[in-house]
Amino acid sequence: MIWYKNNESDIVISTRIRLARNLDNVPFPNALSDKKKVIEDIKSAITNSNSTLSKELDYTDLDATAPAKKEQLASEHLISPQMLQGNAKGVFISKDKTMSIMLMEEDHIRLQVIMNGNKLREAYDTASKIDDVMEENLTYAFDEELGYLTACPTNAGTGLRASLMMHLPALTMTKSINRVVNNASSLGIAVRGLYGEGTRADGNLYQISNQVTMGISEEQIIEKLQNIAKQIIEMEEKARELLKEKSGAELSDKLWRSYGTLKYARKISSGEAMSLLSDVLLGQNMGIITDKGQICIPECMVLISPAFISNGKELNAEQRDIERAKFLRANV
């Protein structure tokens, strides 16, 4: 099941494991003249495998895909924002949308598994098994000392980027989030916005992920991220308790007002909607707001994106804001 459907997670909304891989003796994508031939080679290795993997995946040629559909895939985190640019790109997506294999992003292959909640080990085990199946028919660029070779040196070694999407509204409200970011960074953990590097933390959603991929094992990466995530969870829980103790009535009023705006607004931007949805999710998790909508808040956060609200139509910003408000009134 795709990560945002029926997602009742509290602080850790989703888990993502990404493995960067390249073919041996083939230039990296930025120096590759015939990307389409390499794509066909990778496609053949996957679709002609004797495993169940080939039966679970559907291939999408992004060159032949409408921009609106590609934007939707990015909103679902099934492809990266980088996959929206350039040509000669494709992606395999599993039927349950828990896995995608991006071809010709920064590396030849970006394999990712994404699940709801805090499931680092489960997601890594799944990604590792898929990687082993792919390696039966593909020869990866690998060095005995350096590990897996990647286009960007910061991904070399394990090629593993493990990340958790965390909802941290209380740490943001108490102005403690900068301390969390700085402390995590000093421990080799990156804290980024909703869609990764260079993006904002809309809806108080932050991605925490490992920065180091070389000189450390996959198991060590997972364990370190788990330990730091545990500390951040505890800090968020304490911040929520502090908010409730010091400003209980004020907090309750703020969260219910956010709920009321979502239920009755006639026009709303994506930024405002994400902020209000974050408040409602916090209220639900703290037991302040007991009302539940037609769909869960994480799903709302995905489906209010411009790509989903427009749904292939040519809408201007005001028209999208009107459609978004209509969607939220019906579903929150």
C-alpha positions in Angstrom: 0.0 0.0 0.0 1.4 3.4 -0.9 2.8 5.2 2.1 0.3 8.0 2.4 -2.9 5.9 2.2 -4.7 5.2 5.5 -1.5 6.5 7.2 -2.2 6.8 11.0 1.4 7.4 11.9 2.3 9.9 14.5 5.7 11.6 14.4 7.4 9.4 11.8 5.2 9.7 8.7 7.2 7.5 6.4 10.5 5.7 5.8 12.5 5.7 2.6 15.5 3.6 1.6 17.4 4.6 -1.6 20.3 2.7 -3.2 22.4 4.4 -5.9 23.9 2.0 -8.5 25.7 2.3 -11.8 26.7 -0.2 -14.5 30.3 -1.2 -14.8 32.3 0.3 -17.6 29.5 2.7 -18.6 29.9 6.5 -18.2 27.7 8.1 -15.6 24.5 9.7 -17.0 25.9 13.2 -17.2 28.6 11.9 -19.6 26.6 9.3 -21.4 25.8 9.9 -25.0 23.3 7.1 -25.5 21.1 6.9 -22.4 18.3 5.2 -24.1 20.4 2.1 -25.0 21.5 1.8 -21.4 17.9 2.2 -20.2 16.9 -0.7 -22.6 19.7 -2.9 -21.2 18.5 -2.3 -17.6 14.9 -2.8 -18.6 15.7 -6.1 -20.2 17.7 -7.3 -17.2 14.6 -6.5 -15.0 11.8 -7.6 -17.2 13.5 -10.8 -18.4 14.5 -11.9 -14.9 13.0 -15.2 -13.7 12.0 -13.6 -10.4 8.6 -12.3 -9.3 10.2 -8.8 -9.5 9.4 -8.4 -13.2 5.7 -9.2 -12.5 5.4 -6.7 -9.7 6.7 -3.7 -11.7 5.2 -1.4 -14.4 7.6 0.7 -16.5 6.9 4.3 -17.3 8.8 6.1 -20.1 9.0 9.7 -18.6 9.8 11.1 -22.0 6.3 10.0 -23.2 4.6 11.0 -20.0 2.6 14.2 -19.6 4.2 16.8 -17.3 1.2 16.8 -15.0 1.5 13.1 -14.5 5.2 13.4 -13.8 4.5 16.1 -11.3 2.0 13.8 -9.5 4.7 11.0 -9.3 7.1 13.5 -7.7 4.4 14.6 -5.3 4.0 11.0 -4.3 7.8 10.8 -3.8 7.9 8.0 -6.4 10.3 10.0 -8.5 12.7 12.7 -7.5 12.2 16.4 -8.6 15.4 15.9 -10.7 13.5 13.4 -12.8 11.2 16.1 -14.1 14.0 17.7 -16.0 15.8 16.6 -19.1 15.1 13.6 -21.3 15.9 9.9 -21.7 14.5 9.0 -18.2 12.2 6.2 -17.0 11.0 4.6 -13.9 9.7 1.2 -12.8 7.0 1.4 -10.1 5.6 -1.5 -8.1 1.9 -2.1 -8.3 1.5 -1.3 -4.6 3.7 1.8 -5.0 6.0 0.9 -2.2 9.0 0.7 -4.6 10.4 2.6 -7.6 13.5 2.2 -9.7 14.5 5.4 -11.3 16.7 5.2 -14.4 19.0 8.0 -15.5 18.6 10.3 -12.6 22.0 11.3 -11.3 23.1 7.6 -11.5 22.0 4.9 -13.8 19.8 3.3 -11.2 18.2 4.8 -8.1 16.3 2.0 -6.3 14.0 3.2 -3.5 11.5 1.6 -1.1 9.1 3.8 0.7 6.8 2.7 3.5 4.5 4.4 6.0 5.7 4.8 9.6 9.1 4.0 11.2 10.2 0.9 9.3 13.9 1.5 8.5 15.0 -2.1 8.9 12.0 -3.5 7.0 12.4 -1.1 4.1 16.2 -1.7 4.0 15.7 -5.5 3.9 13.3 -5.2 1.1 15.6 -2.9 -0.9 18.6 -5.2 -0.3 16.7 -8.2 -1.6 15.6 -6.3 -4.7 19.1 -5.1 -5.3 20.4 -8.7 -5.1 17.9 -9.8 -7.7 18.9 -7.0 -10.1 22.6 -7.8 -9.6 22.0 -11.3 -10.9 21.5 -9.8 -14.4 23.5 -6.5 -14.1 27.2 -5.9 -13.3 27.6 -2.9 -11.0 30.5 -0.4 -10.9 32.2 -1.5 -7.7 35.6 -1.0 -6.2 37.0 -3.2 -3.4 38.2 -0.2 -1.5 35.7 2.5 -2.4 32.6 0.3 -2.6 29.8 1.2 -5.1 30.9 4.0 -7.5 28.4 6.9 -8.0 28.2 10.1 -10.0 28.5 12.2 -6.8 31.3 11.1 -4.4 29.0 11.8 -1.4 26.9 8.7 -2.4 29.9 6.3 -3.0 30.6 3.4 -0.7 27.3 1.8 0.3 25.3 4.0 -2.1 22.7 4.0 0.7 20.5 7.0 1.7 18.2 6.1 4.5 15.6 8.7 5.5 12.6 9.3 7.7 9.9 11.9 7.1 9.1 13.4 10.5 6.2 15.7 11.5 7.8 18.1 14.0 5.2 20.9 14.7 5.9 21.2 18.4 9.6 21.6 18.0 8.9 24.2 15.3 6.3 26.1 17.5 8.7 26.2 20.5 11.5 27.4 18.2 13.7 24.4 19.1 13.9 23.0 15.5 17.2 24.9 14.7 18.9 23.3 17.7 17.7 19.9 16.5 19.0 20.6 12.9 22.4 21.7 14.2 22.8 18.8 16.6 21.8 16.3 13.9 24.2 17.9 11.4 27.1 17.6 13.9 26.4 13.8 14.1 26.4 13.3 10.4 22.6 13.5 9.9 21.0 15.9 7.4 17.7 17.5 8.1 15.9 18.8 4.9 12.5 19.9 3.7 9.6 17.8 2.4 11.2 17.0 -1.0 14.8 16.7 0.1 17.8 19.0 -0.5 17.0 22.6 -1.1 13.3 22.3 -0.3 11.1 23.8 2.5 9.7 22.0 5.5 6.1 22.6 4.4 3.6 21.3 6.9 6.4 21.0 9.5 7.5 17.9 7.6 11.3 17.2 7.7 13.4 14.5 6.1 16.3 13.3 8.3 18.9 11.1 6.5 22.4 9.9 6.7 25.1 12.1 5.2 28.0 9.5 5.3 27.8 6.6 2.9 31.5 5.5 2.8 33.6 3.9 5.5 30.5 2.7 7.3 28.3 -0.4 6.8 24.7 -0.4 5.8 23.8 -1.8 9.2 25.7 1.0 11.0 23.9 3.6 8.9 20.5 2.2 9.8 21.4 1.9 13.5 22.7 5.4 13.7 19.7 6.9 12.0 17.4 4.9 14.2 19.1 6.2 17.4 19.0 9.8 16.3 15.4 9.5 15.2 14.5 8.1 18.6 16.1 11.2 20.3 14.2 13.6 18.0 10.9 11.7 18.7 11.5 12.1 22.4 12.2 15.8 21.9 9.0 16.3 19.9 7.0 14.5 22.5 8.4 16.6 25.3 7.7 19.8 23.3 4.1 18.7 22.8 3.7 18.1 26.5 5.2 21.5 27.2 2.8 23.2 24.8 -0.1 21.5 26.4 0.9 22.4 29.9 1.8 26.1 29.2 -0.8 27.0 26.6 -3.4 24.3 26.7 -6.4 26.5 25.9 -4.5 28.7 23.5 -3.1 25.6 21.7 -6.5 24.0 21.5 -8.0 27.2 20.1 -5.3 27.4 17.4 -5.7 23.8 16.3 -9.5 24.0 16.2 -9.3 27.3 14.3 -7.1 25.6 11.7 -9.6 22.7 11.4 -12.5 25.2 11.0 -10.6 27.1 8.2 -10.0 23.8 6.3 -13.7 22.9 6.7 -15.1 26.2 5.5 -12.5 28.1 3.4 -13.5 28.8 -0.2 -10.0 29.6 -1.4 -6.7 28.4 0.0 -3.0 28.2 -1.2 -1.0 25.0 -0.9 1.4 26.6 1.7 -1.4 27.7 4.0 -3.2 24.4 3.5 -0.1 22.5 4.5 0.4 24.6 7.7 -3.3 24.1 8.7 -3.2 20.4 7.9 -0.1 20.1 10.2 -2.1 21.7 13.0 -5.0 19.3 12.5 -2.6 16.3 12.4 -1.0 17.5 15.7 -4.5 18.0 17.2 -5.5 14.5 16.2 -2.2 12.9 17.5 -2.6 14.8 20.9 -6.2 13.8 21.2 -7.4 17.5 21.0 -9.2 17.1 17.7 -11.3 13.9 17.7 -12.9 14.4 14.3 -11.6 12.3 11.4 -12.1 13.1 7.8 -12.8 11.0 4.7 -9.1 10.5 4.1 -6.1 10.8 6.5 -4.1 14.0 6.8 -0.9 12.6 5.1 -3.0 11.7 2.1 -4.5 15.2 2.1 -1.0 16.7 2.1 -0.1 14.8 -1.1 -3.4 15.3 -2.9 -3.5 19.1 -2.4 -0.3 19.5 -4.4 -0.7 21.6 -7.6 -0.3 18.5 -9.7 -3.1 16.6 -8.1 -5.5 19.6 -7.7 -5.0 20.5 -11.4 -5.3 16.9 -12.5 -4.1 17.6 -16.0 -6.3 20.8 -16.4 -4.9 24.2 -17.2 -5.7 26.0 -14.0 -4.2 29.3 -12.8 -3.2 29.8 -9.2 -6.5 31.2 -8.1 -8.5 28.4 -9.7 -6.2 25.9 -8.0 -6.8 27.6 -4.6 -10.5 27.3 -5.2 -10.4 23.7 -6.2 -8.1 22.9 -3.2 -10.5 24.4 -0.7 -13.3 22.4 -2.3 -11.3 19.2 -1.9 -10.4 20.0 1.7 -14.0 20.8 2.7 -15.1 17.4 1.4 -12.2 15.3 2.9 -10.8 16.8 6.1 
